[in-house]
Structure formats: C-alpha cells, structure tokens
C-alpha cells in the first residue's frame, strides 16, 4: 500500500506553521522494512490555508 497519491497537477509541498515537534515525531517514528510506521499514526486535526507566493 503506497497510501493516497495526488494527481500530477497538485504540488506536493507545504509548511508546518505550528506543531513542528509533532511533525518530527511522526517522521522519526519506528518503521518496518517497507518504511511504514510500525504503529498507526493518526492526524486528528489540520488546518489548510491558501496563500499567494
């Protein structure tokens, strides 16, 4: 399972404006041989903000 993929017209970038410590914990979570987290990780709440570059 490769997870959800986006169509090519969507950019795959963003910025963590708060909670970087949580993002790092997710990144550093123990993974199996397929680079999948050994324990499920749940994101309970997010906020998406669009802005001009």
DSSP file (Angstrom, degrees, kcal/mol; ACC not computed):
  #  RESIDUE AA STRUCTURE BP1 BP2  ACC     N-H-->O    O-->H-N    N-H-->O    O-->H-N    TCO  KAPPA ALPHA  PHI   PSI    X-CA   Y-CA   Z-CA
    1    1 A X              0   0    0      0, 0.0     3,-0.1     0, 0.0     0, 0.0   0.000 360.0 360.0 360.0 120.6    0.0    0.0    0.0
    2    2 A X        -     0   0    0      1,-0.3     2,-0.1     3,-0.0     0, 0.0   0.347 360.0-128.2 -95.1   5.2    1.5    3.3   -1.1
    3    3 A X        -     0   0    0      2,-0.0     2,-0.4     0, 0.0    -1,-0.3  -0.346  54.1 -24.4  80.0-165.1   -1.1    5.4    0.6
    4    4 A X        -     0   0    0     -3,-0.1     2,-0.4    -2,-0.1     0, 0.0  -0.679  63.0-161.2 -85.5 132.8   -3.1    8.2   -1.1
    5    5 A X        -     0   0    0     -2,-0.4     2,-0.3     0, 0.0    -2,-0.0  -0.875  10.2-133.3-114.1 151.1   -1.5    9.7   -4.1
    6    6 A X        -     0   0    0     -2,-0.4     6,-0.0     1,-0.1     0, 0.0  -0.710  28.8-100.1 -98.6 149.6   -2.3   13.1   -5.7
    7    7 A X    >   -     0   0    0     -2,-0.3     3,-2.1     1,-0.1    -1,-0.1  -0.309  41.9-105.8 -60.4 154.8   -2.9   13.8   -9.4
    8    8 A X  T 3  S+     0   0    0      1,-0.3    -1,-0.1     3,-0.0    -2,-0.0   0.694 114.6  70.2 -61.1 -20.4    0.2   15.3  -11.0
    9    9 A X  T 3  S+     0   0    0      2,-0.1     2,-0.4     0, 0.0    -1,-0.3   0.577  85.2  84.6 -76.4  -5.1   -1.4   18.8  -11.2
   10   10 A X  S <  S-     0   0    0     -3,-2.1     2,-0.2     2,-0.0    -4,-0.1  -0.821  79.6-129.5 -98.0 133.9   -1.2   19.1   -7.4
   11   11 A X        -     0   0    0     -2,-0.4     2,-0.6     1,-0.1    -2,-0.1  -0.548  10.7-142.6 -76.6 144.8    2.1   20.4   -5.8
   12   12 A X        +     0   0    0     -2,-0.2     2,-0.3    -6,-0.0    -1,-0.1  -0.564  63.3  92.7-108.9  66.9    3.4   18.2   -3.0
   13   13 A X        +     0   0    0     -2,-0.6     2,-0.3     2,-0.0    -2,-0.1  -0.971  37.0 149.6-149.3 164.2    4.8   20.8   -0.7
   14   14 A X        -     0   0    0     -2,-0.3     2,-0.4     2,-0.0    -2,-0.0  -0.959  35.1-106.8-174.7-174.3    3.6   22.8    2.3
   15   15 A X        -     0   0    0     -2,-0.3     2,-0.8     0, 0.0    -2,-0.0  -0.999  15.4-137.4-138.1 133.1    4.8   24.4    5.5
   16   16 A X        +     0   0    0     -2,-0.4     3,-0.1     1,-0.2     4,-0.1  -0.826  23.0 179.0 -87.7 113.0    4.3   23.4    9.1
   17   17 A X        +     0   0    0     -2,-0.8     2,-0.3     1,-0.3    -1,-0.2   0.712  68.8   4.6 -91.8 -21.5    3.4   26.7   10.9
   18   18 A X  S    S+     0   0    0      1,-0.1    -1,-0.3     2,-0.0     0, 0.0  -0.976 114.7  44.7-154.6 154.5    2.9   25.1   14.3
   19   19 A X    >>  +     0   0    0     -2,-0.3     4,-2.0    -3,-0.1     3,-0.7   0.745  55.7 149.6  84.2  23.6    3.5   21.7   15.8
   20   20 A X  H 3> S+     0   0    0      1,-0.3     4,-2.4     2,-0.2     5,-0.2   0.849  71.3  60.4 -58.4 -33.0    6.8   21.1   14.1
   21   21 A X  H 3> S+     0   0    0      1,-0.2     4,-1.7     2,-0.2    -1,-0.3   0.884 105.5  47.6 -61.3 -37.3    7.8   18.9   17.1
   22   22 A X  H <> S+     0   0    0     -3,-0.7     4,-2.2     2,-0.2    -2,-0.2   0.910 109.4  52.7 -69.3 -42.7    4.8   16.7   16.3
   23   23 A X  H  X S+     0   0    0     -4,-2.0     4,-2.3     1,-0.2    -2,-0.2   0.890 109.5  50.0 -59.6 -39.2    5.8   16.5   12.6
   24   24 A X  H  X S+     0   0    0     -4,-2.4     4,-2.3     2,-0.2    -1,-0.2   0.869 107.5  53.2 -68.5 -36.0    9.3   15.4   13.6
   25   25 A X  H  X S+     0   0    0     -4,-1.7     4,-0.5     2,-0.2    -2,-0.2   0.900 110.2  48.2 -64.6 -39.4    7.9   12.7   15.9
   26   26 A X  H >< S+     0   0    0     -4,-2.2     3,-1.0     1,-0.2    -2,-0.2   0.936 112.6  48.6 -63.7 -45.8    5.9   11.4   13.0
   27   27 A X  H 3< S+     0   0    0     -4,-2.3    -2,-0.2     1,-0.2    -1,-0.2   0.872 115.4  44.1 -60.5 -38.7    9.0   11.5   10.8
   28   28 A X  H 3< S+     0   0    0     -4,-2.3    -1,-0.2    -5,-0.1    -2,-0.2   0.400  83.0 127.2 -91.5   2.4   11.1    9.7   13.4
   29   29 A X  S << S-     0   0    0     -3,-1.0    -3,-0.1    -4,-0.5    12,-0.0  -0.281  74.9 -91.4 -59.9 143.8    8.5    7.0   14.3
   30   30 A X        -     0   0    0      7,-0.1     8,-2.6     1,-0.0     9,-0.4  -0.309  50.8-161.5 -57.2 137.4    9.9    3.5   14.2
   31   31 A X  B     -A   37   0A   0      6,-0.3     6,-0.2     7,-0.1     2,-0.1  -0.852  12.5-124.6-123.9 157.0    9.3    2.0   10.7
   32   32 A X    >   -     0   0    0      4,-2.8     3,-2.0    -2,-0.3    -1,-0.1  -0.169  49.8 -79.5 -86.3-172.5    9.2   -1.5    9.3
   33   33 A X  T 3  S+     0   0    0      1,-0.3    -1,-0.1     2,-0.1    -2,-0.0   0.653 131.9  56.1 -67.1 -14.5   11.3   -2.8    6.3
   34   34 A X  T 3  S-     0   0    0      2,-0.2    -1,-0.3     3,-0.0     3,-0.1   0.242 119.1-109.8 -97.8  12.1    8.8   -1.1    3.9
   35   35 A X  S <  S+     0   0    0     -3,-2.0     2,-0.4     1,-0.3    -2,-0.1   0.739  76.1 137.0  65.2  25.4    9.3    2.3    5.6
   36   36 A X        -     0   0    0      1,-0.1    -4,-2.8     2,-0.0    -1,-0.3  -0.846  65.5 -99.0-100.4 137.2    5.8    2.1    7.0
   37   37 A X  B     -A   31   0A   0     -2,-0.4    -6,-0.3    -6,-0.2    -7,-0.1  -0.264  23.9-137.7 -55.0 138.2    5.3    3.2   10.6
   38   38 A X  S    S+     0   0    0     -8,-2.6     2,-0.4     2,-0.1    -1,-0.1   0.822  91.7  39.5 -68.3 -30.9    5.1    0.1   13.0
   39   39 A X  S    S-     0   0    0     -9,-0.4    -1,-0.0     1,-0.0   -10,-0.0  -0.922 103.1 -96.2-116.7 145.2    2.2    1.7   14.9
   40   40 A X        -     0   0    0     -2,-0.4     2,-0.5     1,-0.1    -2,-0.1  -0.290  34.1-150.6 -59.0 141.7   -0.7    3.6   13.2
   41   41 A X        -     0   0    0     -4,-0.1     2,-0.5     2,-0.0    -1,-0.1  -0.973  11.0-163.9-115.8 127.6   -0.3    7.4   13.2
   42   42 A X        -     0   0    0     -2,-0.5     2,-0.7     0, 0.0    -2,-0.0  -0.941  13.4-154.5-116.4 131.4   -3.4    9.5   13.3
   43   43 A X        -     0   0    0     -2,-0.5     3,-0.1     1,-0.2    -2,-0.0  -0.926  14.2-176.5-100.0 114.2   -3.7   13.2   12.4
   44   44 A X        +     0   0    0     -2,-0.7     2,-0.3     1,-0.3    -1,-0.2   0.841  64.0  11.6 -84.0 -35.8   -6.8   14.3   14.4
   45   45 A X        +     0   0    0      2,-0.0     2,-0.3     0, 0.0    -1,-0.3  -0.992  61.2 170.3-148.9 135.6   -6.9   17.9   13.2
   46   46 A X        -     0   0    0     -2,-0.3     2,-0.4    -3,-0.1    -3,-0.0  -0.930  18.9-147.8-136.0 163.8   -5.3   20.0   10.5
   47   47 A X        -     0   0    0     -2,-0.3     2,-0.5     2,-0.0    -2,-0.0  -0.993   9.4-159.8-133.5 126.8   -5.8   23.5    9.0
   48   48 A X        -     0   0    0     -2,-0.4     2,-0.5     2,-0.0    -2,-0.0  -0.931  10.6-176.2-110.2 125.1   -5.1   24.2    5.3
   49   49 A X        -     0   0    0     -2,-0.5     2,-0.4     2,-0.0    -2,-0.0  -0.980  14.4-147.0-122.8 128.1   -4.6   27.8    4.4
   50   50 A X        +     0   0    0     -2,-0.5     2,-0.3     0, 0.0    -2,-0.0  -0.745  24.8 170.1 -91.5 140.6   -4.1   29.0    0.8
   51   51 A X        -     0   0    0     -2,-0.4     2,-0.2     0, 0.0    -2,-0.0  -0.994  35.5-107.2-147.7 152.9   -1.8   32.0    0.3
   52   52 A X              0   0    0     -2,-0.3     0, 0.0     1,-0.1     0, 0.0  -0.539 360.0 360.0 -77.0 145.0   -0.2   33.7   -2.7
   53   53 A X              0   0    0     -2,-0.2    -1,-0.1     0, 0.0     0, 0.0   0.441 360.0 360.0 -87.7 360.0    3.5   33.2   -3.1
